[in-house]
Amino acid sequence: MDEHDLLRDAARRAGVYLDSVGTRDVYPGGEALDGLKNFEEPFPERGKDAAETLALLDTFGSPATVVSNGPNYYGFVIGATLPAAAAAERLAAAWDQCAASFTNSPVADVVEKTAARWILDVLDLPRESAVTFGTSATSCGLVCLATARRSLLARKGWDYDADGLIGAPEVRVVIPDTIHITMRKALRILGFGEARLLRTPTDTHGRVIPEQLPELDDMTILCLQAGEVNTGEFDPFGPLVAKARAAGTWVHVDGAFGLWARAAQDLRHLTDGIEGADSWTTDGHKWLNTPYDGAVGICRHADLMAAAMNSDAAYSSASADSQKNLGIEFSRRPRGIPIWAALRVLGRDGVAEMVTRHCRQARRVAEALRTNGFHVLNRCVLNQVLFRLDSDARTAALQAAVAAGGKAWFGPTVWQGRPALRISLSSWRTTDADVDRLVEALLAEKSVL
Ligand SMILES: Cc1ncc(COP(=O)(O)O)c(C=O)c1O
């Protein structure tokens, strides 16, 4: 099989797979999982045939997928992939660009710069901000926090690049007690010890309480959230950001999914005041429905992010707004291209409509659960439904039963010390009829527990 035939075969197989995402079991069953043994081969002494390699991947790989690119997956705020984003990704894969700078790839540089401009536009964040397209909210958060620390140290005359951290003035970090684990991970990687993080209390919705913030100053980073992972709630940015700005504190907002609320008129109020922060992260691969791994880190102080992330070398220097000078990777794929494609086909009204639809669907689920004796634990301000049954054992059994049924999947969590379940509405493929089938499945399983 030549290269064209091979790629055509891959496209055909992908098409067959996509045709089945509405009907196949959302979580693979025993036989599919057993099939994975076929990948446990010894490393071949001689190379194998490419067509046969693809066939192996499809035959035993496709059945063992979690069908998160389908309409019935409600776990982890994992959106599906918009066809235009998937298609752009496939074309860009054929280009195989190293999207470090204009010199490395003129097309990647220009398209990602357009995507960056559109991101700032649709999220209505300061237009002078730098935008890095990173692999994840985790890595983009790391970039933003590294930029923040370096910048705060520079205020005290400390040259972080030259002298590192030994003997440096302390940079304090304030985190909500509901902060996402990946923010803690980013902080840990950067050397902020867990025990030194200042935890600030949150209310029953998981939001920071402004009156209970620790003392802020100009050597502090305050981490806030747009979209708490369980409840989908937003910190009250107005008062929090005002306090932080008055104290000279750097504010970083983790908005891995919630930042997209800003794109929808009915939801935008949830983010009021967020524009006053210093840096933000969000994902394309969650609510914008772009392929993994596509995330965004935004810093209003473009020069500070570019200085912190610079990777110019004699043989490779580029403008400050080149992606290699804004993020972690030097060689990288143009992950901003599928984001550009998604934004282009959706447009401002399409992003708003999708986000609004998912929130409406979440309320539809919540309402149905509430009227049928489930304990809905959150206010459903966004696309998350957090709920449980009257006993922890029944709650766990319900999740297991729905997952085993294969018609839908959502995950367990712990909320305020007790097991709970979390349904996220974030796939462009999910229709109201899918949502109603999910509710039916929940009611049916609950009635036999
Ligand atoms: C609120 C929140 N922050 C951060 C993350 C981490 O995002 P990523 O998986 O892109 O690193 C997630 C989910 O994964 C999340 O829900």
The ligand as a MOL file (V3000), in Angstrom:
LIG
                    3D

  0  0  0     0  0            999 V3000
M  V30 BEGIN CTAB
M  V30 COUNTS 16 16 0 0 0
M  V30 BEGIN ATOM
M  V30 1 C -10.9630 23.1930 36.4780 0
M  V30 2 C -9.8750 22.4400 35.7750 0
M  V30 3 N -8.6290 22.9370 35.7800 0
M  V30 4 C -7.6240 22.3070 35.1610 0
M  V30 5 C -7.8300 21.1180 34.5020 0
M  V30 6 C -6.6680 20.4660 33.8300 0
M  V30 7 O -6.7810 20.5820 32.4480 0
M  V30 8 P -5.8360 19.7360 31.4980 0
M  V30 9 O -6.3260 18.3310 31.5930 0
M  V30 10 O -6.0200 20.3340 30.1400 0
M  V30 11 O -4.4540 19.8830 32.0050 0
M  V30 12 C -9.1020 20.5500 34.4930 0
M  V30 13 C -9.4320 19.2430 33.8670 0
M  V30 14 O -8.7090 18.4340 33.4110 0
M  V30 15 C -10.1540 21.2300 35.1250 0
M  V30 16 O -11.4070 20.7350 35.1110 0
M  V30 END ATOM
M  V30 BEGIN BOND
M  V30 1 1 1 2
M  V30 2 1 2 3
M  V30 3 2 2 15
M  V30 4 2 3 4
M  V30 5 1 4 5
M  V30 6 1 5 6
M  V30 7 2 5 12
M  V30 8 1 6 7
M  V30 9 1 7 8
M  V30 10 2 8 9
M  V30 11 1 8 10
M  V30 12 1 8 11
M  V30 13 1 12 13
M  V30 14 1 12 15
M  V30 15 2 13 14
M  V30 16 1 15 16
M  V30 END BOND
M  V30 END CTAB
M  END
